[in-house]
Amino acid sequence: MKISLLFLGFLLLQWATSENILIWPAEGSHWINLKPIINELIARGHSVTVAVNSAAVYINYSEPSPVKFEVFQVPFTSDKFQAYTNRVMEFFIYEKAQLTHWQAYRRFSAAMEPGIKLTKGICDGVIKNERLVQKLRDSKFKVLLSDPVHNCGDLLALKLGIPFIFSLRFSPAFAIERLCGQIPAPPSYVPATLSEFSNEMSFIARVQNVLYTFMYDWMCKQMWDEWNSYYSEALGEVVCLFSFC
């Protein structure tokens, strides 16, 4: 009798603590970084579903896995996405070190433009698919874990009416994290992402870091201006994604 009650208590505990969790992933090393988190969630008894697009390069949704994959269609092939990823990696590995910060800023801005179009295609595959959104809503997810390198994880969470968690800090000079998330990262003390400064900066380096921060703030604002109308249309209300809009 005691053993039966103990087993019943264990089942009730598992039922009480296990939740449905939705993952909005990104490609490459970002997917590799998410895997340990996903494995730990599964080990703790949670049900994990990954929303993955049909052109995914690194996420093999056809292999046997304890993870559930919700595959949605996008208007491009994996080859096209891989070509874009290769171009960005070539810039960071082979070109960036040979350029001034201003040149690198301009090249990086140009390299991100086709990425925005691809990302919008990924967003459309879910956000504009009302049947899929309703299916996800009916799944009663408790939280969405988003890799913010791919936009719309937060937007999907808002559409589903659930909280979301970002898995990393990702924007150049922490622009989005500072201006939207209010993280404490004053440019006179905290080296900006992509500046390549360490935490031990000279006075000149600190001045340069402030300039880089303003520069990347402007770049991120220009990039995210394109998303304001997208988010506003999806949510049915005016959205401003930057605090200085």
Residue pairs with C-beta under 8 A, 6 or more apart in sequence:
14 45
17 44
17 45
18 44
18 45
18 46
18 47
19 46
19 47
19 141
19 142
19 143
20 46
20 47
20 49
20 139
20 140
20 141
20 142
21 41
21 46
21 47
21 48
21 49
21 141
21 142
21 143
21 144
21 145
22 49
22 50
22 51
22 136
22 139
22 141
22 143
22 144
22 145
22 156
22 157
22 160
22 162
23 34
23 38
23 48
23 49
23 50
23 51
23 144
23 145
23 146
24 51
24 144
24 145
24 146
24 147
24 150
24 152
24 153
24 156
24 164
25 31
25 34
25 50
25 51
25 52
25 59
25 147
25 150
26 34
26 147
26 149
26 150
27 56
27 57
27 58
27 59
27 81
27 85
27 150
28 57
28 58
28 85
30 147
30 149
30 167
30 168
31 58
31 59
31 147
32 58
33 147
33 167
33 168
34 145
34 147
34 167
37 145
37 167
38 48
38 50
38 67
41 48
42 48
42 66
42 67
47 68
48 66
48 67
48 68
49 67
49 68
49 69
49 70
49 139
49 141
50 59
50 61
50 67
50 68
50 69
50 70
51 70
51 72
51 126
51 136
51 156
52 59
52 61
52 69
52 70
52 71
52 72
53 71
53 72
53 73
53 74
53 122
53 125
54 71
54 72
54 73
54 74
54 125
55 74
55 76
55 77
55 78
55 80
55 81
56 78
57 78
57 81
57 82
57 85
59 69
61 69
61 71
70 132
70 135
70 136
72 125
72 126
72 129
72 132
73 125
74 121
74 122
74 124
74 125
75 121
75 124
76 118
76 121
80 118
81 118
84 114
84 115
84 118
87 111
88 111
88 112
88 115
91 107
91 108
91 111
95 104
95 107
96 104
96 107
96 108
99 107
101 195
101 208
101 212
101 215
102 215
104 194
105 215
105 216
105 219
108 172
108 194
108 219
109 219
109 222
109 223
112 223
116 223
116 226
119 150
119 151
119 152
120 151
120 230
122 150
122 152
123 151
123 152
123 155
123 230
126 132
126 133
126 152
126 156
127 133
127 152
127 155
127 156
127 159
127 234
133 156
133 159
133 160
136 156
136 160
137 159
137 160
137 161
141 160
141 162
142 162
143 162
143 163
143 164
143 165
144 153
144 156
144 157
144 160
144 162
144 163
144 164
144 165
145 164
145 165
145 167
146 153
146 154
146 156
146 157
146 164
146 165
146 166
146 167
147 153
147 166
147 167
147 168
147 170
148 154
148 166
148 167
148 168
148 170
148 171
148 176
149 168
149 170
151 227
153 164
153 166
154 164
154 166
155 231
155 234
155 235
157 163
157 164
158 164
158 235
159 234
159 235
169 177
169 183
169 193
170 176
170 177
171 177
171 193
171 216
171 220
172 192
172 193
172 194
172 216
172 219
172 220
173 187
173 192
173 193
173 194
173 195
173 212
173 213
173 215
173 216
173 217
173 220
174 183
174 185
174 190
174 192
174 193
175 213
175 216
175 217
175 219
175 220
175 221
176 220
176 224
176 241
176 242
177 183
177 185
178 185
179 217
179 220
179 242
179 243
179 244
180 241
180 242
180 243
187 206
187 209
187 210
187 212
187 213
187 214
188 206
188 209
188 210
189 206
190 199
191 197
191 198
191 199
191 201
191 209
192 209
192 212
192 213
192 216
193 216
194 212
194 216
195 208
195 209
195 212
197 205
197 208
197 209
201 209
220 242
221 242
221 244
221 245
224 241
224 242
225 245
227 241
228 239
228 240
228 241
228 245
231 239
231 241
232 238
232 239
